[in-house]
Amino acid sequence: MKRKDFLKTFPLVTAGSLFSMKELFRLSDSLAPNQTMPLLFLGHGSPMNAIEENEFVEGFRRIAAEIPRPKAILCVSAHWETRGTQVTAMPQPKTIHDFGGFPKELYEVQYPAPVNPELAKEIKGISGTTDIALDDKWGLDHGAWSVIKHLYPNAEIPVIQMSLDYSKTPRQHYELAHELSVLRKKGILVIGSGNMVHNLRMVAWNRLNEPGFGYDWAIEANEKMKQFILNDNHSPLIRYQDMGKAFELAIPSPDHYLPLLYTLALKEKHENIEIFNDKALGGSLTMTSVKIG
């Protein structure tokens, strides 16, 4: 099937009556040649970024306009930690509002992206070292939908989340991520969503409206991380717990940091790296994001 012929069928597909997601995925597999999809690490910051207009949201939209349109998205979010690794496999994941104390408008946001259960099964079978379980209860947490909604606001692209196994070491997370490389050749956009520097206990709440304000240790850790990323020097990023006081303060818990490793592990040699949304917030957070490829 030629691309133009497939595009003619797409309105029928989205109508939901003629094609299953399995059939849609088979159709899209016939499009040639498949590109190697870029990789994204998105600093997602506050859930309010889902409904606010700011420079970070503009950065997400710009990146989406620059990359090929994916057939599906695999998102590793800071906000889904489990014992063992899981991927969402339900036909229609719910929008999870996993936060409290925000305006009503934020809780009313829905992001009804479909899941591709066949792709979830394929991801389950990819790893030779990790038993990946299929989940039918989770959905899309705000680490996923609050940023993906700016990339693809119509929620028409299937989104699968992969959980963070809290029993794995950073090295094991990196190695698992490396096994996912085949997905890039199939038009799957892999997104890590977290924050490189994320210390909520030390946030200067009265200065959140001053993009660029960061404590010395936050700026130091963020700058070192960026240099390691730009130099393809992943070893110290995997061994972040050995990197001194600034890293200790920047990463008091691994949940928001580990999605970065999932993005970096999939990078191939000689791929371009772009750093964007590179600002601190509230002293102890950074929105720094990375596009690879």
C-alpha positions as CSV (number, residue, x, y, z in Angstrom):
1,M,0.0,0.0,0.0
2,K,1.3,3.4,-1.0
3,R,1.4,6.2,1.6
4,K,-1.2,8.3,-0.2
5,D,-3.5,5.3,-0.4
6,F,-3.1,4.7,3.3
7,L,-3.8,8.3,4.1
8,K,-7.1,8.0,2.2
9,T,-8.1,5.2,4.5
10,F,-7.2,7.1,7.7
11,P,-10.5,8.9,8.2
12,L,-12.2,5.5,8.1
13,V,-9.8,4.1,10.6
14,T,-10.3,6.9,13.1
15,A,-14.1,6.4,12.8
16,G,-13.4,3.2,14.7
17,S,-15.7,0.9,12.7
18,L,-13.6,-0.6,10.0
19,F,-10.2,-1.3,11.4
20,S,-8.9,-2.7,14.7
21,M,-5.7,-1.3,16.2
22,K,-4.0,-4.5,15.2
23,E,-5.0,-4.0,11.6
24,L,-4.0,-0.3,11.7
25,F,-0.5,-1.3,13.0
26,R,-0.2,-3.8,10.1
27,L,-1.1,-1.2,7.6
28,S,1.4,1.3,9.0
29,D,4.1,-1.4,8.9
30,S,3.7,-1.5,5.2
31,L,4.8,2.1,4.8
32,A,8.3,2.3,3.5
33,P,11.0,3.1,4.3
34,N,10.7,3.3,8.0
35,Q,12.8,6.0,9.6
36,T,14.6,5.6,12.9
37,M,12.5,7.7,15.2
38,P,14.1,10.4,17.4
39,L,14.2,10.1,21.2
40,L,12.9,12.5,23.7
41,F,13.5,13.2,27.4
42,L,10.9,15.8,28.5
43,G,11.3,17.8,31.7
44,H,7.6,17.8,32.7
45,G,7.6,20.0,35.8
46,S,4.3,21.0,37.4
47,P,1.0,19.4,36.3
48,M,-0.1,22.9,35.6
49,N,2.0,22.8,32.4
50,A,-0.9,20.8,31.0
51,I,-3.1,23.8,30.9
52,E,-0.8,26.8,31.0
53,E,0.8,28.7,28.1
54,N,4.5,29.2,28.7
55,E,7.9,28.8,27.1
56,F,8.1,25.2,28.1
57,V,4.9,24.2,26.4
58,E,6.0,26.1,23.3
59,G,9.2,24.1,23.4
60,F,7.2,20.8,23.4
61,R,5.1,21.9,20.5
62,R,8.2,23.0,18.5
63,I,9.9,19.7,18.9
64,A,6.7,17.8,17.8
65,A,6.7,19.9,14.6
66,E,10.3,19.0,13.9
67,I,10.2,15.2,14.2
68,P,8.5,12.5,12.1
69,R,4.9,11.6,13.1
70,P,5.1,8.4,15.2
71,K,3.0,5.4,14.7
72,A,2.8,5.0,18.5
73,I,4.5,6.3,21.7
74,L,6.2,4.4,24.5
75,C,6.5,6.7,27.5
76,V,8.5,6.0,30.6
77,S,7.1,8.3,33.3
78,A,8.5,9.2,36.7
79,H,5.0,8.6,38.2
80,W,4.5,4.9,37.7
81,E,6.8,2.8,40.0
82,T,6.1,-0.9,40.4
83,R,7.6,-4.1,41.6
84,G,8.7,-5.6,38.3
85,T,8.3,-3.9,34.9
86,Q,4.9,-3.5,33.4
87,V,3.4,-2.0,30.2
88,T,-0.1,-0.7,29.7
89,A,-2.2,-3.0,27.5
90,M,-5.8,-2.0,27.8
91,P,-7.7,-0.7,24.7
92,Q,-8.5,2.7,26.2
93,P,-6.3,3.9,29.1
94,K,-7.9,6.3,31.6
95,T,-6.4,9.7,32.3
96,I,-5.0,9.6,35.8
97,H,-5.0,12.8,37.8
98,D,-2.4,11.7,40.3
99,F,-1.9,15.0,42.2
100,G,-3.8,17.2,44.7
101,G,-4.5,20.8,45.4
102,F,-4.7,22.1,41.9
103,P,-7.5,24.0,40.1
104,K,-10.6,22.2,39.0
105,E,-9.8,22.9,35.4
106,L,-6.8,20.6,35.6
107,Y,-8.8,17.7,36.9
108,E,-11.2,18.1,34.0
109,V,-8.5,17.4,31.4
110,Q,-8.9,14.1,29.6
111,Y,-6.4,12.7,27.1
112,P,-8.2,9.7,25.5
113,A,-5.3,8.3,23.5
114,P,-5.7,4.6,22.5
115,V,-3.3,1.8,23.4
116,N,-2.2,-0.7,20.9
117,P,-2.5,-4.1,22.7
118,E,-0.6,-5.9,20.0
119,L,2.3,-3.5,20.4
120,A,2.2,-4.0,24.1
121,K,2.5,-7.7,23.6
122,E,5.5,-7.1,21.3
123,I,7.2,-5.0,23.9
124,K,6.6,-7.7,26.5
125,G,8.6,-10.1,24.4
126,I,11.5,-7.8,23.5
127,S,13.6,-8.2,26.6
128,G,15.8,-11.2,27.1
129,T,16.6,-10.3,30.7
130,T,13.4,-8.8,32.1
131,D,9.9,-10.3,32.4
132,I,7.6,-7.5,31.3
133,A,4.1,-7.9,32.5
134,L,0.9,-6.6,30.7
135,D,-1.1,-4.2,32.8
136,D,-4.9,-3.5,32.4
137,K,-5.4,-1.1,35.4
138,W,-3.0,1.9,35.3
139,G,-3.7,4.2,32.3
140,L,-1.8,7.5,31.6
141,D,-0.5,9.5,34.5
142,H,0.4,13.1,34.4
143,G,4.0,12.4,33.6
144,A,2.7,11.2,30.3
145,W,-0.4,13.1,29.3
146,S,0.5,16.5,30.6
147,V,3.4,16.7,28.0
148,I,2.1,14.4,25.3
149,K,-1.0,16.5,25.0
150,H,1.1,19.4,23.7
151,L,2.9,17.2,21.2
152,Y,-0.2,15.6,19.8
153,P,-3.3,17.4,21.1
154,N,-5.8,15.3,19.2
155,A,-4.9,12.2,21.2
156,E,-5.0,10.1,18.1
157,I,-1.7,8.3,18.5
158,P,-1.6,5.2,20.6
159,V,0.4,5.7,23.9
160,I,1.8,2.9,26.0
161,Q,3.4,3.5,29.4
162,M,6.2,1.4,30.8
163,S,6.7,1.4,34.5
164,L,9.8,1.9,36.6
165,D,10.8,-1.2,38.5
166,Y,11.9,0.2,41.9
167,S,13.9,-2.9,42.6
168,K,16.2,-2.4,39.6
169,T,19.6,-0.6,39.8
170,P,20.3,2.4,37.4
171,R,22.5,0.1,35.4
172,Q,19.7,-2.5,35.0
173,H,17.3,0.3,33.9
174,Y,19.8,1.4,31.3
175,E,20.4,-2.1,30.0
176,L,16.6,-2.8,29.8
177,A,16.2,0.4,27.8
178,H,18.9,-0.6,25.4
179,E,16.9,-3.7,24.5
180,L,14.1,-1.5,23.2
181,S,16.1,-0.2,20.3
182,V,14.2,-2.2,17.7
183,L,11.1,0.0,18.4
184,R,12.8,3.0,16.9
185,K,12.9,1.2,13.5
186,K,9.2,0.6,13.7
187,G,8.1,4.2,14.0
188,I,7.7,4.2,17.8
189,L,8.6,7.4,19.6
190,V,10.2,6.6,23.0
191,I,9.7,9.4,25.6
192,G,11.3,9.6,29.0
193,S,9.3,12.0,31.2
194,G,10.8,13.4,34.5
195,N,13.1,16.1,35.6
196,M,16.9,16.0,35.6
197,V,17.0,18.0,38.8
198,H,14.0,17.4,41.1
199,N,14.1,18.2,44.8
200,L,10.6,19.2,45.9
201,R,11.5,19.5,49.5
202,M,13.8,22.4,48.7
203,V,11.6,24.3,46.2
204,A,11.5,28.1,46.7
205,W,7.7,28.3,46.1
206,N,7.7,32.1,46.2
207,R,10.1,32.1,43.2
208,L,8.4,29.6,40.9
209,N,7.4,32.5,38.6
210,E,11.1,33.3,37.9
211,P,12.3,30.9,35.2
212,G,16.0,30.6,35.4
213,F,16.3,30.8,39.2
214,G,18.3,27.8,40.5
215,Y,20.4,27.1,43.6
216,D,24.1,26.8,43.0
217,W,24.0,23.0,43.5
218,A,21.1,22.6,41.1
219,I,22.9,24.6,38.3
220,E,26.1,22.7,39.0
221,A,24.4,19.3,38.7
222,N,22.4,20.3,35.6
223,E,25.4,21.6,33.8
224,K,27.4,18.5,34.5
225,M,24.6,16.3,33.3
226,K,24.4,18.2,30.1
227,Q,28.1,17.9,29.5
228,F,27.9,14.1,30.0
229,I,25.0,13.9,27.7
230,L,26.6,16.0,24.9
231,N,29.8,14.0,25.2
232,D,28.0,10.6,25.1
233,N,29.5,9.8,28.5
234,H,26.8,7.8,30.1
235,S,28.8,6.0,32.7
236,P,28.8,8.9,35.3
237,L,25.1,9.4,34.6
238,I,24.4,5.8,35.4
239,R,26.6,6.1,38.5
240,Y,25.0,9.3,39.6
241,Q,25.0,8.3,43.2
242,D,28.8,8.5,43.1
243,M,28.9,12.0,41.6
244,G,29.0,14.2,44.8
245,K,26.9,16.5,46.8
246,A,25.3,18.5,43.9
247,F,24.0,15.2,42.4
248,E,22.8,14.0,45.8
249,L,20.7,17.1,46.2
250,A,19.5,17.1,42.6
251,I,18.4,13.5,42.8
252,P,17.1,12.7,46.3
253,S,15.0,9.9,44.8
254,P,15.5,8.2,41.4
255,D,12.0,8.4,40.0
256,H,12.3,11.6,38.1
257,Y,15.8,10.9,37.0
258,L,15.6,7.3,35.6
259,P,13.5,8.2,32.6
260,L,16.5,10.1,31.3
261,L,18.5,6.9,31.3
262,Y,15.8,5.2,29.2
263,T,16.3,7.9,26.6
264,L,20.1,7.9,26.6
265,A,20.4,4.1,26.4
266,L,18.7,4.1,23.0
267,K,21.0,6.7,21.4
268,E,23.1,5.5,18.5
269,K,26.6,6.8,17.7
270,H,26.8,10.1,15.8
271,E,23.2,11.0,16.4
272,N,22.6,14.7,17.0
273,I,21.7,15.9,20.5
274,E,19.6,19.0,21.2
275,I,19.1,20.5,24.6
276,F,15.9,22.6,25.0
277,N,13.7,24.1,27.7
278,D,16.9,24.4,29.6
279,K,15.9,26.5,32.6
280,A,15.7,26.0,36.4
281,L,12.6,26.7,38.3
282,G,12.0,27.4,42.0
283,G,15.7,26.9,42.8
284,S,15.6,23.1,42.9
285,L,14.0,21.9,39.7
286,T,15.1,22.0,36.0
287,M,12.9,21.7,33.0
288,T,15.9,20.7,30.8
289,S,14.8,18.5,28.0
290,V,16.7,16.5,25.4
291,K,16.0,15.5,21.8
292,I,18.2,12.8,20.2
293,G,18.2,12.2,16.4
